[in-house]
Amino acid sequence: MKGWLLLVGQLCFAAVACLMTATSARAETHIVRLYDFYYEPQHLEVTQGDTVRFVWADAFHDAVAGAPPGLEQLSYQFAFQTPIDDGLPFSRDVVFTRDLLINFPAPNNRYDYYCTPHFVSGMVGSITVERTEQAFVARPEGLQVLPALDTAATANCSGTLNGDESELSISCSHTASGVTKAEIRQGFPGENGTTICSLTTGATVTGTCTLTQTQANDLWDGRYYLLITTTAHPEGELRGQLLRAATERTISGRVVRFGGEPLAGVTVYAGDQSALTDDDGVYSITGVSSGIYYLEAMKSGYAIRPDEGVSPAMVNANNPTNRNFTAVPGRIECETDSDGDGVCDEQETIDGSDPTDRGSYRVYLERPIRVLWNGFIGILNIAALLNRSEQAVPVTLRLHDITGAIVHEEQRTLAARGETDIIINDLPGFQAESFGLLTIDVADEHQDAIDGQIFYYRNGQTGDYEFTFGVPFMPPTRGTSAVGFNTFNPSRNPTESQDLVAQWLALVNLDATTTRSFTVRRVDQAGSVLGEQTVAVSPLGRVDLEAGHVFPGPDRVGAHFIVPESDDVPYLAQLYRYGGNAPAGFSPTQYRFAFPLLAKAGSGQPQFAPISRGGGAENWVEVLNTLDEPITASVAVYDTAGTLLSEQSVPLEARAQQHINAGQFLPEGGSGYVRASGSKSGSLVGQSMFYFRDVTSGSVTAMYGSPLREQHGSEVYGSYNLFLGMSNWLKINNTSDSTIVATVSVYPPTGSPNVRMVELAPRAGVDLGLHESQFGTAPDSFGLVQVETNGSALTEVLRLRMTTSGAVDFAAPTPMR
């Protein structure tokens, strides 16, 4: 009859799995001997966490908790039971853990037991267990509040759960001012929960909460937190998880490169403690006390992020394992920047860009991030800030006027793995009929976590939008840059043929201390110089220049070359096209479209952009030679099946440009991508342009441009937005000659991400509807989108809104990077 049940490590046995928990340091082992036919001692008193070791002095006995057969079974029947042994020596241990006591409660904590073969001979015994108090701790801080707060206030809390787990006593010291309320609430980290009980506030926070056994179980599992609210922060200024007091715990895990290769020499931090990964990428941070730890990993040359659910780590008298990280080549610091593009040579080598080509680089935002706002013509400005990290990130916002002066400053906190929208028009200091800058500043450790763009909306008169477009956050431009202009009216409605397509070049000096001069050289489509002007721009100031609609006038194509006074001057240059309903000399009362183009340096490397005839779009690819010498541009067009539809060499004279009808190669509704490259380093910029027209009148209802860009990195981030009845299409194109797998993770505002894997044949692509139910998204929501691939891919999210009549109201691309 040996082996009645599975023994866990031969240390603990019960009718259910026995979970080992933290026990008191004074835990002891007590001996009970089994003789013919009695136990010695027959009655024993122990403390919770103690071990009772049954030692067989004679054979063919056992010890079974409860009432012998024939009697009414007790509530703790079979709480423990030993095998019957037929050989000596023999022993078995029973550990009186909290789990055993909770799962098998006994009146007065007395556990009677008997010998199955010999209880009729009086072989019975008992064990009485003294329940012990359990100490709890909490370290409330602003970082644990939802959303996280940047506060100097601190608190230090201790708690005691009595032996029968019916009462929890709390005492907290704190430095918060104007405390209005203190509560124990139910919820894991990252959850806002319901109130369990209220505490007394004052110079200290104290109180005693009465608990049910279910509530005590939740407390034991780390499901309760303490929240302190103040007059300044009525929703909570300090929050701390209530955890079992313990020290000398260990947090461990592994760091691997994307693809699974271990990465040695990574420093992993848990608060003030840290450890290095070994050759297998494994780390162990020892000597950790109970608490909430925001884990970070750092190594020069890598951007290292915690895997899903890794951070924060809750140490609740346990040893968190599998706290793993994934590393990708990231930003590093070095001295040599051969091409002056702001990205050092060693970094470009890691990224796969060309260190000698100024237009070839991976985008890294510099802090502070600077974006343009515009208060003219009733435009609504919304800054969409994307937080790619697992942690909430505090940011500082500063609104600058047209001269660069700060007119408003405030702090916000960006929720982890999500998007936060800031309505710039609502900020104090915003001015209608003016423009300026918004700066977004973060701490150094969060610099690479933040991305985003600014969106511009102009409401229509019938509930639709006259235009909507976004401008991605960009690092400063340095050296000469170029951007095209086009004053042709794309409408096919004869009554609109004379309506002006206005062009404005916004030029911002990002030098915060010195006025800088910029020369703007204007050329026609053939590259001939039409003229130039030099403007002085104050520190952080902005000027808007007429950019082609007056000179050379309507129905012309050309480009602007922006030349700063020296190559180290940081600036932004953006061209905006506005299609109004009035000819030159008259002010429009309505706009049919507007969109931006960003000035940048040319590149000789392969660049890519989406193409499509979806929604009835007309699609043109524009390529511009940025050099003062002739080049040849190579342009190839692929559909989503990976089929090469067209390949051509396009000769371009110095500063000249060519427009190619990409839509002619696609069927109605078809899509794909274009690949373009220049024959010389630093030679090519361009974009893929889309025009949507009313099928009856021929009027343009919407248009947008998607820039040609290099592909860097196997893990990119963007966002979706389903407000205003928008649909969102995630476009993924495999730009390599090998089959790749794309893992798409869509993070809703709350809950777990929806993950889908897509296999793409060489050069093939797919359009995924993020608004569809398969991605778990909902109308009037926005969130993060992550795409990981094992090869090169072109990715973009296109936001599309239709009018009630079925026309395209607006189409706005959002980059992923």
Secondary structure as the mmCIF struct_conf table of DSSP 4:
data_model
#
loop_
_struct_conf.conf_type_id
_struct_conf.id
_struct_conf.beg_label_comp_id
_struct_conf.beg_label_asym_id
_struct_conf.beg_label_seq_id
_struct_conf.end_label_comp_id
_struct_conf.end_label_asym_id
_struct_conf.end_label_seq_id
BEND BEND1 TRP A 4 LEU A 5
STRN STRN1 VAL A 8 VAL A 8
TURN_TY1_P TURN_TY1_P1 GLY A 9 LEU A 11
STRN STRN2 CYS A 12 CYS A 12
BEND BEND2 ALA A 15 VAL A 16
HELX_LH_PP_P HELX_LH_PP_P1 ALA A 17 MET A 20
TURN_TY1_P TURN_TY1_P2 ALA A 25 ARG A 26
STRN STRN3 THR A 29 TYR A 35
TURN_TY1_P TURN_TY1_P3 ASP A 36 PHE A 37
STRN STRN4 TYR A 38 GLU A 40
BEND BEND3 PRO A 41 GLN A 42
STRN STRN5 HIS A 43 THR A 47
TURN_TY1_P TURN_TY1_P4 GLN A 48 GLY A 49
STRN STRN6 THR A 51 TRP A 56
BEND BEND4 ALA A 57 PHE A 60
STRN STRN7 VAL A 64 ALA A 65
BEND BEND5 GLY A 66 GLY A 66
HELX_LH_PP_P HELX_LH_PP_P2 ALA A 67 PRO A 68
TURN_TY1_P TURN_TY1_P5 PRO A 69 GLY A 70
BEND BEND6 LEU A 71 LEU A 71
HELX_LH_PP_P HELX_LH_PP_P3 GLU A 72 LEU A 74
TURN_TY1_P TURN_TY1_P6 SER A 75 PHE A 78
BEND BEND7 ALA A 79 PHE A 80
STRN STRN8 GLN A 81 GLN A 81
HELX_LH_PP_P HELX_LH_PP_P4 THR A 82 ASP A 85
BEND BEND8 ASP A 86 PRO A 89
STRN STRN9 SER A 91 VAL A 95
HELX_RH_AL_P HELX_RH_AL_P1 ARG A 98 ASN A 103
BEND BEND9 PHE A 104 PHE A 104
HELX_RH_3T_P HELX_RH_3T_P1 PRO A 107 ASN A 109
STRN STRN10 ARG A 110 TYR A 114
TURN_TY1_P TURN_TY1_P7 THR A 116 HIS A 118
HELX_RH_3T_P HELX_RH_3T_P2 PHE A 119 SER A 121
TURN_TY1_P TURN_TY1_P8 GLY A 122 GLY A 122
STRN STRN11 VAL A 124 GLU A 130
STRN STRN12 GLN A 134 ALA A 138
STRN STRN13 GLU A 141 GLU A 141
HELX_RH_3T_P HELX_RH_3T_P3 GLY A 142 GLN A 144
BEND BEND10 VAL A 145 PRO A 147
STRN STRN14 ALA A 155 LEU A 161
TURN_TY1_P TURN_TY1_P9 GLY A 163 ASP A 164
BEND BEND11 GLU A 165 GLU A 165
STRN STRN15 GLU A 167 HIS A 174
BEND BEND12 SER A 177 GLY A 178
STRN STRN16 VAL A 179 GLN A 186
TURN_TY1_P TURN_TY1_P10 PRO A 189 GLY A 190
STRN STRN17 THR A 195 SER A 198
STRN STRN18 THR A 200 THR A 200
BEND BEND13 GLY A 202 ALA A 203
STRN STRN19 THR A 204 THR A 210
HELX_RH_AL_P HELX_RH_AL_P2 GLN A 213 TRP A 220
TURN_TY1_P TURN_TY1_P11 ASP A 221 GLY A 222
STRN STRN20 TYR A 224 THR A 230
BEND BEND14 THR A 231 ALA A 232
TURN_TY1_P TURN_TY1_P12 PRO A 234 GLU A 235
BEND BEND15 GLU A 237 GLU A 237
STRN STRN21 LEU A 238 GLN A 241
STRN STRN22 LEU A 243 ARG A 244
BEND BEND16 GLU A 248 GLU A 248
STRN STRN23 ARG A 249 ARG A 257
TURN_TY1_P TURN_TY1_P13 PHE A 258 GLY A 259
BEND BEND17 GLY A 260 GLY A 260
STRN STRN24 PRO A 262 PRO A 262
BEND BEND18 GLY A 265 GLY A 265
STRN STRN25 THR A 267 ALA A 270
TURN_TY1_P TURN_TY1_P14 GLY A 271 ASP A 272
STRN STRN26 GLN A 273 LEU A 276
TURN_TY1_P TURN_TY1_P15 ASP A 279 ASP A 280
BEND BEND19 GLY A 281 GLY A 281
STRN STRN27 VAL A 282 VAL A 288
HELX_LH_PP_P HELX_LH_PP_P5 SER A 289 SER A 289
BEND BEND20 SER A 290 SER A 290
STRN STRN28 GLY A 291 TYR A 293
STRN STRN29 LEU A 295 MET A 298
TURN_TY1_P TURN_TY1_P16 SER A 300 GLY A 301
STRN STRN30 TYR A 302 PRO A 306
HELX_LH_PP_P HELX_LH_PP_P6 ASP A 307 ASP A 307
TURN_TY1_P TURN_TY1_P17 GLU A 308 GLY A 309
BEND BEND21 SER A 311 PRO A 312
STRN STRN31 ALA A 313 VAL A 315
BEND BEND22 ASN A 316 ASN A 318
STRN STRN32 PHE A 325 PRO A 329
BEND BEND23 GLU A 335 GLU A 335
TURN_TY1_P TURN_TY1_P18 SER A 338 ASP A 339
BEND BEND24 ASP A 341 VAL A 343
HELX_RH_AL_P HELX_RH_AL_P3 ASP A 345 ASP A 351
TURN_TY1_P TURN_TY1_P19 GLY A 352 GLY A 352
TURN_TY1_P TURN_TY1_P20 PRO A 355 THR A 356
TURN_TY1_P TURN_TY1_P21 ARG A 358 GLY A 359
HELX_LH_PP_P HELX_LH_PP_P7 LEU A 365 GLU A 366
BEND BEND25 ARG A 367 PRO A 368
STRN STRN33 ILE A 369 ASN A 374
HELX_RH_3T_P HELX_RH_3T_P4 PHE A 376 GLY A 378
STRN STRN34 LEU A 380 ASN A 387
BEND BEND26 SER A 389 GLN A 391
STRN STRN35 VAL A 393 HIS A 400
TURN_TY1_P TURN_TY1_P22 ILE A 402 THR A 403
BEND BEND27 GLY A 404 GLY A 404
STRN STRN36 ILE A 406 LEU A 414
HELX_LH_PP_P HELX_LH_PP_P8 ALA A 415 ALA A 415
TURN_TY1_P TURN_TY1_P23 ALA A 416 ARG A 417
STRN STRN37 GLY A 418 ILE A 423
HELX_RH_3T_P HELX_RH_3T_P5 ILE A 424 ASP A 426
BEND BEND28 LEU A 427 LEU A 427
TURN_TY1_P TURN_TY1_P24 PRO A 428 GLY A 429
TURN_TY1_P TURN_TY1_P25 ALA A 432 GLU A 433
STRN STRN38 PHE A 435 ASP A 441
HELX_RH_3T_P HELX_RH_3T_P6 ASP A 444 ALA A 449
STRN STRN39 ILE A 450 ASN A 459
BEND BEND29 GLN A 461 ASP A 464
STRN STRN40 TYR A 465 PRO A 472
HELX_LH_PP_P HELX_LH_PP_P9 PRO A 475 PRO A 476
STRN STRN41 THR A 477 THR A 477
BEND BEND30 GLY A 479 GLY A 479
STRN STRN42 SER A 481 ASN A 486
HELX_RH_3T_P HELX_RH_3T_P7 PRO A 494 GLU A 496
TURN_TY1_P TURN_TY1_P26 SER A 497 GLN A 498
STRN STRN43 VAL A 501 ASN A 509
BEND BEND31 ALA A 512 THR A 514
STRN STRN44 ARG A 516 ASP A 524
TURN_TY1_P TURN_TY1_P27 GLN A 525 ALA A 526
STRN STRN45 VAL A 529 VAL A 537
TURN_TY1_P TURN_TY1_P28 PRO A 539 LEU A 540
STRN STRN46 ARG A 542 GLU A 546
BEND BEND32 GLY A 548 GLY A 548
TURN_TY1_P TURN_TY1_P29 HIS A 549 PRO A 552
BEND BEND33 PRO A 554 ASP A 555
STRN STRN47 VAL A 557 PRO A 564
BEND BEND34 GLU A 565 SER A 566
TURN_TY1_P TURN_TY1_P30 ASP A 567 ASP A 568
STRN STRN48 TYR A 571 GLY A 580
BEND BEND35 ASN A 581 ALA A 582
TURN_TY1_P TURN_TY1_P31 ALA A 584 GLY A 585
BEND BEND36 PHE A 586 PHE A 586
BEND BEND37 THR A 589 THR A 589
STRN STRN49 TYR A 591 LEU A 598
STRN STRN50 LYS A 600 LYS A 600
STRN STRN51 SER A 603 SER A 603
BEND BEND38 GLN A 605 GLN A 605
STRN STRN52 GLN A 607 SER A 612
HELX_RH_3T_P HELX_RH_3T_P8 GLY A 614 GLY A 616
STRN STRN53 GLU A 618 ASN A 625
BEND BEND39 LEU A 627 GLU A 629
STRN STRN54 ILE A 631 ASP A 639
TURN_TY1_P TURN_TY1_P32 THR A 640 THR A 640
STRN STRN55 ALA A 641 ALA A 641
STRN STRN56 LEU A 644 LEU A 652
TURN_TY1_P TURN_TY1_P33 ALA A 654 ARG A 655
STRN STRN57 GLN A 657 ASN A 661
HELX_RH_3T_P HELX_RH_3T_P9 ALA A 662 PHE A 665
BEND BEND40 LEU A 666 LEU A 666
TURN_TY1_P TURN_TY1_P34 GLU A 668 GLY A 669
STRN STRN58 SER A 671 GLY A 678
BEND BEND41 SER A 679 LYS A 680
TURN_TY1_P TURN_TY1_P35 SER A 681 GLY A 682
STRN STRN59 LEU A 684 ARG A 693
TURN_TY1_P TURN_TY1_P36 VAL A 695 SER A 697
STRN STRN60 VAL A 700 PRO A 707
STRN STRN61 ARG A 709 ARG A 709
BEND BEND42 SER A 714 SER A 714
STRN STRN62 GLU A 715 ASN A 721
HELX_RH_3T_P HELX_RH_3T_P10 PHE A 723 GLY A 725
STRN STRN63 SER A 727 ASN A 734
BEND BEND43 SER A 736 SER A 738
STRN STRN64 ILE A 740 TYR A 747
BEND BEND44 PRO A 749 GLY A 751
HELX_LH_PP_P HELX_LH_PP_P10 SER A 752 PRO A 753
STRN STRN65 ASN A 754 LEU A 760
TURN_TY1_P TURN_TY1_P37 PRO A 762 ARG A 763
STRN STRN66 ALA A 764 ALA A 764
STRN STRN67 GLY A 765 GLY A 769
TURN_TY1_P TURN_TY1_P38 LEU A 770 HIS A 771
BEND BEND45 GLU A 772 GLU A 772
HELX_RH_3T_P HELX_RH_3T_P11 SER A 773 PHE A 775
TURN_TY1_P TURN_TY1_P39 GLY A 776 GLY A 776
BEND BEND46 PRO A 779 ASP A 780
STRN STRN68 PHE A 782 THR A 789
BEND BEND47 ASN A 790 GLY A 791
STRN STRN69 ALA A 793 MET A 802
TURN_TY1_P TURN_TY1_P40 THR A 804 SER A 805
BEND BEND48 GLY A 806 ALA A 807
STRN STRN70 VAL A 808 PRO A 815
#
